[in-house]
Amino acid sequence: MATKAGLRRIEGRVFIDASGDADLTAYAGFGFETAGEVEPAQTLTTTFRMANVDLARRRALPRAELVRRMTEAAASGRYDLPRREGSDHVTPIEGVTATIMTRLESYRREPDGRIVNITDPDFLTAAEIAGRRQALEYARFLVDCVDGYERAALVALGTQIGIRETRRVYGDYRLTREDVLSARQFDDQIGLCGAPIEDHRAGPDTRWQYLPEGQAVGIPYRTLLVRDAANVLVAGRCFSATHDAHASVRSMAQCMAMGQAAGTAAALAAAAGRDPRDVPVPQPPRPPPAAGAILELRADA
Ligand SMILES: Cc1cc2nc3c(=O)[nH]c(=O)nc-3n(C[C@H](O)[C@H](O)[C@H](O)COP(=O)(O)OP(=O)(O)OC[C@H]3O[C@@H](n4cnc5c(N)ncnc54)[C@H](O)[C@@H]3O)c2cc1C
């Protein structure tokens, strides 16, 4: 471990890599996929907050009109807005909104095929600078062009640029797009995810693909077990999934469920002197389908 006091050696029976970027897995030499290798990686976003927003006036502006104005402002050449459908959200503080609007490329491919992303300190620094510049541009657009923002001002930038995807480990199982879109259930699932595949690729829009109405995909425990290691689990956005499956299951609540499961499994394994692979994952009885679902099935039959 690298600390202010220099390098420290840490020993343990079981390790959990919750670094988002699978740092432990990468340093240990275990297998992972770098986002961008197979499919385009998700972009970066510097979030920012605006204060003194007239929320009543802002709420009266439909989303489609916000998108239209963004598109028009970008086309005019007066504003540099790579993404044309970002969102702004109310916060617990009256008159303060939080935005998810900026969009930056999260990697580049070198001539030798190597991918450079924010795990490279120089790339990260450049992205932080560019993201903050872009945030100022979106704030200028909001003040100039969006109802309710006329007297608003930018008051905060995200402490760090928002990173969606860097390294995804190879686990004992790799969750796929087909698993997500068919809401597949697993014998060893430790959580559920109903979030759509939300793919923030480079370009003006975001691609959304939804699971069947009212259904959720299971998150197998095996996606947290690092394939090449005996005693390493992961939790969070570096879990074992393809690009598309990750674009659904990387959501916050699902990352928390993974953390709960990995922590519990690691504690059970350490206490019993067992391999995390041997920790049983008992499944609670699944509730019968809701009455509406039964009626729908009968109607289809
Ligand atoms: C702009 C943006 C908007 C989003 N919006 C939503 C949303 O509306 N809803 C939703 O559900 N999800 C959203 N997500 C997705 C979600 O927030 C993330 O996928 C999720 O929070 C990832 O959690 P994590 O703990 O795996 O990784 P991270 O949140 O990246 O946390 C990793 C932690 O590990 C620490 N760390 C990293 N490396 C090391 C190291 N070497 N040593 C020690 N510590 C280290 C970091 O400091 C950090 O605290 C959004 C993501 C972004 C970027």
The ligand as an SDF file (V2000), in Angstrom:
LIG
                    3D

 53 58  0  0  0  0  0  0  0  0999 V2000
  -21.2910   11.2840  -13.6390 C   0  0  0  0  0  0  0  0  0  0  0  0
  -21.8840   10.0100  -13.1020 C   0  0  0  0  0  0  0  0  0  0  0  0
  -23.2220    9.9600  -12.8240 C   0  0  0  0  0  0  0  0  0  0  0  0
  -23.7870    8.8030  -12.3050 C   0  0  0  0  0  0  0  0  0  0  0  0
  -25.1200    8.7850  -12.0080 N   0  0  0  0  0  0  0  0  0  0  0  0
  -25.6370    7.7090  -11.3960 C   0  0  0  0  0  0  0  0  0  0  0  0
  -26.9970    7.7090  -10.9690 C   0  0  0  0  0  0  0  0  0  0  0  0
  -27.7380    8.6790  -11.1650 O   0  0  0  0  0  0  0  0  0  0  0  0
  -27.4610    6.6050  -10.3270 N   0  0  0  0  0  0  0  0  0  0  0  0
  -26.6810    5.5140  -10.0910 C   0  0  0  0  0  0  0  0  0  0  0  0
  -27.1420    4.5640   -9.4640 O   0  0  0  0  0  0  0  0  0  0  0  0
  -25.3940    5.4750  -10.5180 N   0  0  0  0  0  0  0  0  0  0  0  0
  -24.8600    6.5540  -11.1440 C   0  0  0  0  0  0  0  0  0  0  0  0
  -23.5560    6.5220  -11.5660 N   0  0  0  0  0  0  0  0  0  0  0  0
  -22.7800    5.2710  -11.4050 C   0  0  0  0  0  0  0  0  0  0  0  0
  -22.2700    5.0620  -10.0000 C   0  0  0  0  0  0  0  0  0  0  0  0
  -22.1430    6.2950   -9.3280 O   0  0  0  0  0  0  0  0  0  0  0  0
  -20.9170    4.3400   -9.9960 C   0  0  0  0  0  0  0  0  0  0  0  0
  -20.8760    3.2860  -10.9160 O   0  0  0  0  0  0  0  0  0  0  0  0
  -20.6460    3.7750   -8.6110 C   0  0  0  0  0  0  0  0  0  0  0  0
  -20.7190    4.8100   -7.6420 O   0  0  0  0  0  0  0  0  0  0  0  0
  -19.2990    3.1000   -8.5680 C   0  0  0  0  0  0  0  0  0  0  0  0
  -18.9960    2.7900   -7.2440 O   0  0  0  0  0  0  0  0  0  0  0  0
  -17.6350    2.0780   -6.8590 P   0  0  0  0  0  0  0  0  0  0  0  0
  -17.5980    2.0770   -5.3580 O   0  0  0  0  0  0  0  0  0  0  0  0
  -17.4840    0.8020   -7.5710 O   0  0  0  0  0  0  0  0  0  0  0  0
  -16.4740    3.0230   -7.4460 O   0  0  0  0  0  0  0  0  0  0  0  0
  -16.0540    4.4880   -7.0520 P   0  0  0  0  0  0  0  0  0  0  0  0
  -17.2500    5.3080   -6.6950 O   0  0  0  0  0  0  0  0  0  0  0  0
  -15.1580    4.9490   -8.1350 O   0  0  0  0  0  0  0  0  0  0  0  0
  -15.2310    4.3200   -5.6750 O   0  0  0  0  0  0  0  0  0  0  0  0
  -13.9440    3.7710   -5.6420 C   0  0  0  0  0  0  0  0  0  0  0  0
  -13.2610    4.2470   -4.3490 C   0  0  0  0  0  0  0  0  0  0  0  0
  -11.9930    3.6140   -4.2360 O   0  0  0  0  0  0  0  0  0  0  0  0
  -11.0090    4.5970   -3.9410 C   0  0  0  0  0  0  0  0  0  0  0  0
   -9.7500    4.1350   -4.5500 N   0  0  0  0  0  0  0  0  0  0  0  0
   -9.4700    4.0630   -5.8600 C   0  0  0  0  0  0  0  0  0  0  0  0
   -8.2410    3.5510   -6.0510 N   0  0  0  0  0  0  0  0  0  0  0  0
   -7.7290    3.3070   -4.8370 C   0  0  0  0  0  0  0  0  0  0  0  0
   -6.4770    2.7820   -4.3820 C   0  0  0  0  0  0  0  0  0  0  0  0
   -5.5200    2.3980   -5.2520 N   0  0  0  0  0  0  0  0  0  0  0  0
   -6.2770    2.6570   -3.0460 N   0  0  0  0  0  0  0  0  0  0  0  0
   -7.2450    3.0230   -2.1760 C   0  0  0  0  0  0  0  0  0  0  0  0
   -8.4640    3.5360   -2.5480 N   0  0  0  0  0  0  0  0  0  0  0  0
   -8.6820    3.6700   -3.8570 C   0  0  0  0  0  0  0  0  0  0  0  0
  -11.5260    5.8850   -4.5800 C   0  0  0  0  0  0  0  0  0  0  0  0
  -10.9760    7.0090   -3.9690 O   0  0  0  0  0  0  0  0  0  0  0  0
  -13.0330    5.7450   -4.3310 C   0  0  0  0  0  0  0  0  0  0  0  0
  -13.3680    6.2430   -3.0570 O   0  0  0  0  0  0  0  0  0  0  0  0
  -22.9700    7.6630  -12.0810 C   0  0  0  0  0  0  0  0  0  0  0  0
  -21.6000    7.7100  -12.3780 C   0  0  0  0  0  0  0  0  0  0  0  0
  -21.0600    8.8790  -12.8810 C   0  0  0  0  0  0  0  0  0  0  0  0
  -19.5890    8.9190  -13.1790 C   0  0  0  0  0  0  0  0  0  0  0  0
  1  2  1  0
  2  3  1  0
  2 52  2  0
  3  4  2  0
  4  5  1  0
  4 50  1  0
  5  6  2  0
  6  7  1  0
  6 13  1  0
  7  8  2  0
  7  9  1  0
  9 10  1  0
 10 11  2  0
 10 12  1  0
 12 13  2  0
 13 14  1  0
 14 15  1  0
 14 50  1  0
 15 16  1  0
 16 17  1  0
 16 18  1  0
 18 19  1  0
 18 20  1  0
 20 21  1  0
 20 22  1  0
 22 23  1  0
 23 24  1  0
 24 25  2  0
 24 26  1  0
 24 27  1  0
 27 28  1  0
 28 29  2  0
 28 30  1  0
 28 31  1  0
 31 32  1  0
 32 33  1  0
 33 34  1  0
 33 48  1  0
 34 35  1  0
 35 36  1  0
 35 46  1  0
 36 37  1  0
 36 45  1  0
 37 38  2  0
 38 39  1  0
 39 40  1  0
 39 45  2  0
 40 41  1  0
 40 42  2  0
 42 43  1  0
 43 44  2  0
 44 45  1  0
 46 47  1  0
 46 48  1  0
 48 49  1  0
 50 51  2  0
 51 52  1  0
 52 53  1  0
M  END
$$$$
